[in-house]
Amino acid sequence: MGEPHATNKHTLCGYAWGDVTGALMRAIGTADNARSQRWSAELVCSELGLGRLEVTLFHAWALHVGPGLPTWPRVWYNSIQQLRSFWTKSGGDIKAVRNTPVVRQLVAEATATLVLATKKPLPTLPKSEDCFKEAEAMRSRMRAGGGVGDQRATRNVWISAHDGADLRTIGNEFEAALRSYQVQRMLFWIVWIFTLDGMPDSPMAKERGPSHLSPKQRKSILWFLIAVLREIANEGAYLSVEDRNGVFGLLEVTWNKLGSRGRRDCIAALALSIMDHFQRRASLSLSGPTATMPPIDVIRKASASIDLVYSGIAEEARRFLLEAPKIAELTEEAARDKEKAAAAAAPKINPMDKLSLAYMLAGR
């Protein structure tokens, strides 16, 4: 009997990937540390799981925490660099990675931090259909001179020789909504630009994406929106330089794996965090709530029993292997058995060969 392995369809213990990532995000949202640690460890233990873990925790931050702990993306960005370093040094050996104490602690503490953080759920975002419904009214308003004037960050980012005129309008409207604390209006423009990005007549844009993306991805108009956000964040001294670089760096390294919905939610959460920063900075209150990282001793206490979690996963994987050794090619033996069975099966005859055989037999 060989060792259990994850596949494209399931994790080490036989769970569907979507079930595990969904359960992890829900557990973080309900501040359930035991379940959060269990499912994040399941991803660490499974081949193909580390990449999913990177985006699942980031997406969970966007959905459930966001402005409640805006410094967490920098922590996770630094952790990802370390995790990828361990992966490279191990030669892609997931067993060596998951048995490394530092790896377990990094993931456990990042997960526990999200669980303990103040929860500020992402508001319900407008739908693409809302953008289409309002498009004509928006054009009429713009033609009548009802649009906002040039905004500082958009003026600095937009380049007439490389960016379409629509991007200037969208950037100005989005920035004005953020600076005036109009949450739904700002979210509307985020959804608008995401909807426009997927259309054939999307406006041209300067190449702004990171170098590891394809040329087409680097020229996505979403990077124009991110550049405007970065300009606003720098101008308003949003967090420290390291924290700012961390959140934008995290967007870049997880871009491909996030998917469209993940990118939309993470950018929306970032925009809300920046808006929250501007609101607090403009307030005269000296005792307003500030988003702070949970104390390190509390985080470590919440992740103290992480080795027991991994031991439990190892036992569950072995039990699953014994109870259902043939399921979904869980073992190498099962895969070989499937190949042997296919080879031994009766040969299949296509319809034309069947017809030829019938004529041949009829002529005898």
C-alpha positions as CSV (number, residue, x, y, z in Angstrom):
1,M,0.0,0.0,0.0
2,G,1.5,3.3,-1.1
3,E,1.2,6.7,0.5
4,P,-1.9,8.9,-0.1
5,H,-1.6,11.8,-2.5
6,A,-3.7,14.7,-3.5
7,T,-5.0,15.0,-7.1
8,N,-6.5,17.6,-9.3
9,K,-9.9,16.6,-7.9
10,H,-9.2,16.2,-4.2
11,T,-6.9,16.9,-1.3
12,L,-4.8,14.5,0.7
13,C,-7.7,13.3,2.8
14,G,-10.1,13.0,-0.2
15,Y,-12.0,16.3,0.1
16,A,-12.9,18.3,-3.0
17,W,-10.7,21.4,-3.4
18,G,-13.6,23.8,-3.5
19,D,-15.1,22.3,-0.3
20,V,-11.9,22.8,1.6
21,T,-11.3,26.4,0.4
22,G,-14.9,27.3,1.0
23,A,-14.9,25.8,4.5
24,L,-11.7,27.7,5.4
25,M,-13.1,31.0,4.3
26,R,-16.3,30.4,6.3
27,A,-14.4,29.3,9.4
28,I,-12.4,32.5,9.3
29,G,-15.6,34.6,8.9
30,T,-17.1,33.0,12.0
31,A,-13.8,33.2,14.0
32,D,-13.7,29.4,14.3
33,N,-10.0,28.8,15.0
34,A,-10.1,25.0,15.2
35,R,-11.7,24.6,11.8
36,S,-9.6,27.4,10.2
37,Q,-6.4,25.7,11.4
38,R,-7.7,22.3,10.2
39,W,-8.5,23.4,6.7
40,S,-5.4,25.6,6.2
41,A,-3.3,22.6,7.3
42,E,-5.1,20.4,4.8
43,L,-4.0,22.7,2.0
44,V,-0.4,22.7,3.3
45,C,-0.4,18.9,3.3
46,S,-1.7,18.4,-0.2
47,E,0.1,18.6,-3.5
48,L,-1.1,21.6,-5.4
49,G,-2.4,23.1,-2.1
50,L,0.1,25.8,-1.3
51,G,-1.0,28.0,-4.2
52,R,-4.6,27.6,-3.3
53,L,-3.7,28.5,0.3
54,E,-2.1,31.7,-0.8
55,V,-5.2,33.0,-2.5
56,T,-7.7,31.5,-0.1
57,L,-6.3,33.4,2.9
58,F,-6.0,36.6,0.9
59,H,-9.6,36.3,-0.3
60,A,-10.8,35.5,3.2
61,W,-9.1,38.7,4.4
62,A,-11.0,40.7,1.7
63,L,-14.4,39.1,2.5
64,H,-14.3,39.1,6.3
65,V,-11.6,41.5,7.6
66,G,-10.4,44.2,5.2
67,P,-10.2,47.5,7.0
68,G,-10.4,45.6,10.3
69,L,-6.7,44.7,9.9
70,P,-5.2,46.4,6.8
71,T,-1.6,45.4,7.8
72,W,-2.3,41.6,7.5
73,P,-1.6,41.5,3.7
74,R,2.0,42.5,4.3
75,V,2.4,39.7,6.9
76,W,1.0,37.2,4.4
77,Y,3.1,38.5,1.5
78,N,6.3,38.0,3.5
79,S,5.1,34.6,4.6
80,I,4.4,33.6,1.0
81,Q,8.0,34.5,0.0
82,Q,9.3,32.2,2.8
83,L,6.9,29.4,1.9
84,R,8.0,29.6,-1.8
85,S,11.6,29.5,-0.7
86,F,11.1,26.3,1.3
87,W,9.2,24.8,-1.6
88,T,12.1,25.6,-4.0
89,K,14.8,24.3,-1.5
90,S,12.8,21.1,-1.1
91,G,12.8,20.5,-4.8
92,G,9.0,20.6,-4.9
93,D,8.7,17.8,-2.2
94,I,5.4,18.6,-0.4
95,K,6.1,16.0,2.3
96,A,9.3,17.8,3.2
97,V,7.5,21.2,3.2
98,R,4.6,20.1,5.4
99,N,6.9,18.5,7.9
100,T,9.0,21.7,8.3
101,P,8.1,23.3,11.7
102,V,8.6,26.8,10.4
103,V,6.2,26.2,7.5
104,R,3.5,25.0,9.9
105,Q,4.0,27.9,12.2
106,L,4.0,30.5,9.5
107,V,0.6,29.3,8.1
108,A,-0.9,28.7,11.6
109,E,0.0,32.2,12.8
110,A,-1.3,33.9,9.6
111,T,-4.5,31.9,9.9
112,A,-4.9,32.7,13.6
113,T,-4.3,36.4,13.0
114,L,-7.3,36.5,10.5
115,V,-9.4,34.5,13.0
116,L,-8.7,36.9,15.8
117,A,-8.9,40.1,13.8
118,T,-11.8,42.5,14.0
119,K,-14.3,41.5,11.4
120,K,-15.5,44.1,8.8
121,P,-17.3,42.1,6.1
122,L,-17.1,43.2,2.5
123,P,-20.4,45.0,1.5
124,T,-22.5,43.4,-1.2
125,L,-21.1,44.6,-4.5
126,P,-23.2,45.8,-7.4
127,K,-23.8,43.4,-10.3
128,S,-22.5,43.8,-13.8
129,E,-26.2,44.1,-14.9
130,D,-26.4,47.3,-12.8
131,C,-23.6,48.8,-14.8
132,F,-25.4,48.1,-18.1
133,K,-28.6,49.5,-16.8
134,E,-27.0,52.8,-15.8
135,A,-24.6,53.1,-18.8
136,E,-26.9,55.3,-20.9
137,A,-27.9,57.5,-18.0
138,M,-24.2,57.9,-17.2
139,R,-23.3,58.9,-20.8
140,S,-26.1,61.5,-20.8
141,R,-24.8,62.9,-17.5
142,M,-21.3,63.1,-18.9
143,R,-22.4,64.8,-22.1
144,A,-24.3,67.4,-20.0
145,G,-21.1,68.2,-18.1
146,G,-22.3,66.4,-14.9
147,G,-19.1,64.4,-14.3
148,V,-16.6,65.2,-11.6
149,G,-13.5,67.2,-12.4
150,D,-9.9,66.0,-12.7
151,Q,-8.7,64.2,-9.5
152,R,-5.1,64.3,-8.4
153,A,-4.2,60.7,-8.5
154,T,-6.0,60.0,-11.8
155,R,-4.3,63.0,-13.4
156,N,-0.9,61.7,-12.3
157,V,-1.6,58.1,-13.6
158,W,-3.5,58.7,-16.8
159,I,-1.4,59.1,-19.9
160,S,-3.1,60.4,-23.0
161,A,-0.8,58.6,-25.5
162,H,-1.4,55.2,-23.9
163,D,-4.7,55.3,-22.0
164,G,-8.2,55.6,-23.5
165,A,-10.4,58.6,-22.6
166,D,-12.9,56.3,-20.8
167,L,-10.2,55.4,-18.3
168,R,-9.7,59.0,-17.4
169,T,-13.4,59.4,-16.7
170,I,-13.7,56.2,-14.7
171,G,-10.6,57.0,-12.7
172,N,-11.9,60.5,-11.9
173,E,-15.3,59.1,-10.9
174,F,-13.9,56.3,-8.8
175,E,-11.4,58.6,-7.0
176,A,-14.0,61.3,-6.3
177,A,-16.2,58.6,-4.7
178,L,-13.4,57.3,-2.6
179,R,-12.3,60.7,-1.4
180,S,-15.9,61.7,-0.5
181,Y,-16.6,58.4,1.3
182,Q,-19.4,57.3,-1.0
183,V,-19.0,53.5,-0.5
184,Q,-21.6,52.2,-2.9
185,R,-20.6,54.7,-5.6
186,M,-16.9,53.7,-5.3
187,L,-17.8,49.9,-5.4
188,F,-20.0,50.6,-8.5
189,W,-17.0,52.0,-10.4
190,I,-14.9,49.0,-9.3
191,V,-17.5,46.6,-10.8
192,W,-17.8,48.9,-13.8
193,I,-14.1,48.6,-14.7
194,F,-14.1,44.8,-14.1
195,T,-17.1,44.5,-16.4
196,L,-15.5,46.7,-19.0
197,D,-12.2,44.7,-18.8
198,G,-13.9,41.6,-20.0
199,M,-15.5,43.2,-23.1
200,P,-14.1,43.3,-26.7
201,D,-14.3,47.1,-26.8
202,S,-12.4,47.6,-23.6
203,P,-10.4,50.9,-23.8
204,M,-6.6,50.7,-24.4
205,A,-4.3,51.0,-21.5
206,K,-0.6,51.4,-20.8
207,E,1.2,48.2,-19.8
208,R,1.4,48.4,-16.0
209,G,1.2,44.8,-14.7
210,P,4.1,42.9,-13.2
211,S,6.6,41.2,-15.5
212,H,5.6,37.6,-14.7
213,L,2.2,38.1,-16.4
214,S,1.6,37.8,-20.1
215,P,1.7,41.0,-22.2
216,K,-2.1,40.9,-22.5
217,Q,-2.6,40.6,-18.8
218,R,-0.1,43.4,-18.1
219,K,-2.2,45.7,-20.3
220,S,-5.4,45.0,-18.5
221,I,-7.3,48.2,-17.5
222,L,-7.5,46.8,-14.0
223,W,-3.8,47.7,-13.5
224,F,-4.8,51.3,-14.3
225,L,-7.3,51.2,-11.3
226,I,-4.6,49.6,-9.1
227,A,-2.1,52.4,-10.1
228,V,-4.7,55.0,-9.1
229,L,-5.2,53.3,-5.8
230,R,-1.5,53.1,-5.2
231,E,-1.1,56.8,-6.0
232,I,-3.9,57.7,-3.5
233,A,-2.3,55.4,-0.9
234,N,1.1,57.0,-1.3
235,E,-0.3,60.5,-1.2
236,G,-2.4,59.9,1.9
237,A,0.4,58.0,3.7
238,Y,-1.8,54.9,3.9
239,L,0.0,52.6,6.4
240,S,3.8,52.4,6.4
241,V,5.8,52.0,3.2
242,E,6.4,48.4,4.0
243,D,2.7,47.7,4.6
244,R,1.7,49.5,1.3
245,N,4.3,47.5,-0.7
246,G,3.1,44.3,1.0
247,V,-0.6,44.7,0.0
248,F,0.2,45.7,-3.6
249,G,2.9,43.0,-3.8
250,L,0.4,40.4,-2.6
251,L,-2.0,41.4,-5.4
252,E,0.7,40.9,-7.9
253,V,2.0,37.5,-6.8
254,T,-1.5,36.0,-6.4
255,W,-3.1,37.6,-9.5
256,N,-3.3,34.6,-11.7
257,K,-4.6,32.2,-9.0
258,L,-7.1,34.7,-7.5
259,G,-9.5,34.5,-10.5
260,S,-11.8,37.4,-11.5
261,R,-14.0,37.3,-8.4
262,G,-11.0,37.1,-6.0
263,R,-9.3,40.0,-7.7
264,R,-12.6,42.1,-7.6
265,D,-13.1,41.4,-3.9
266,C,-9.5,42.0,-2.9
267,I,-9.3,45.3,-4.8
268,A,-12.7,46.4,-3.3
269,A,-11.4,45.5,0.2
270,L,-8.2,47.5,-0.4
271,A,-10.2,50.5,-1.6
272,L,-12.4,50.3,1.4
273,S,-9.3,50.1,3.7
274,I,-7.9,53.3,2.0
275,M,-11.2,55.1,2.4
276,D,-11.3,54.1,6.0
277,H,-7.8,55.5,6.5
278,F,-8.8,58.8,4.9
279,Q,-12.0,59.0,7.1
280,R,-10.1,58.4,10.3
281,R,-7.4,60.9,9.3
282,A,-10.0,63.6,8.6
283,S,-11.8,63.0,11.9
284,L,-11.2,65.2,14.9
285,S,-11.8,62.3,17.3
286,L,-8.8,61.3,19.3
287,S,-10.2,58.0,20.6
288,G,-11.6,56.4,17.4
289,P,-11.0,52.7,16.8
290,T,-7.7,51.8,15.2
291,A,-7.0,48.5,13.4
292,T,-4.1,46.8,15.3
293,M,-2.5,43.4,15.0
294,P,-3.6,40.9,17.7
295,P,-0.9,40.5,20.4
296,I,1.8,38.0,19.3
297,D,1.3,35.9,22.5
298,V,-2.4,35.5,21.7
299,I,-1.7,34.5,18.1
300,R,0.9,31.9,19.3
301,K,-1.5,30.5,21.9
302,A,-4.2,30.1,19.2
303,S,-1.7,28.1,17.0
304,A,0.1,26.2,19.8
305,S,-1.5,22.8,19.0
306,I,-0.8,22.9,15.3
307,D,1.3,19.8,15.4
308,L,-1.7,17.8,16.7
309,V,-3.7,19.1,13.7
310,Y,-1.1,17.7,11.3
311,S,-0.9,14.4,13.1
312,G,-4.7,14.2,12.8
313,I,-4.5,14.8,9.1
314,A,-1.9,12.1,8.7
315,E,-4.1,9.6,10.5
316,E,-7.2,10.6,8.5
317,A,-5.3,10.3,5.2
318,R,-4.1,6.8,6.1
319,R,-7.6,5.8,7.2
320,F,-9.0,7.2,4.0
321,L,-6.4,5.2,2.0
322,L,-7.3,2.0,3.7
323,E,-11.1,2.5,3.4
324,A,-11.2,3.6,-0.2
325,P,-7.9,2.7,-1.9
326,K,-9.4,2.8,-5.4
327,I,-11.2,6.1,-5.3
328,A,-10.1,8.8,-7.8
329,E,-6.7,7.1,-8.4
330,L,-5.7,7.9,-4.8
331,T,-2.7,5.6,-4.9
332,E,-0.1,4.7,-7.5
333,E,-1.4,1.1,-7.3
334,A,-4.9,2.3,-8.1
335,A,-3.7,4.2,-11.1
336,R,-1.8,1.2,-12.4
337,D,-4.9,-1.1,-11.8
338,K,-7.0,1.3,-13.8
339,E,-4.5,1.2,-16.7
340,K,-4.4,-2.6,-16.6
341,A,-8.2,-2.8,-16.6
342,A,-8.4,-0.4,-19.6
343,A,-5.8,-2.5,-21.5
344,A,-7.7,-5.7,-20.7
345,A,-11.1,-4.4,-21.7
346,A,-12.7,-5.5,-24.9
347,P,-11.6,-3.3,-27.8
348,K,-14.1,-0.7,-28.9
349,I,-15.3,-0.7,-32.5
350,N,-16.3,2.6,-34.1
351,P,-19.6,2.8,-36.0
352,M,-18.0,2.6,-39.5
353,D,-16.1,-0.5,-38.6
354,K,-19.3,-2.0,-37.2
355,L,-21.0,-1.3,-40.5
356,S,-18.1,-2.8,-42.5
357,L,-18.2,-5.9,-40.3
358,A,-21.9,-6.3,-40.8
359,Y,-21.6,-6.1,-44.6
360,M,-18.7,-8.6,-44.5
361,L,-20.7,-11.1,-42.4
362,A,-23.8,-10.6,-44.6
363,G,-21.8,-11.5,-47.7
364,R,-20.7,-14.9,-46.3
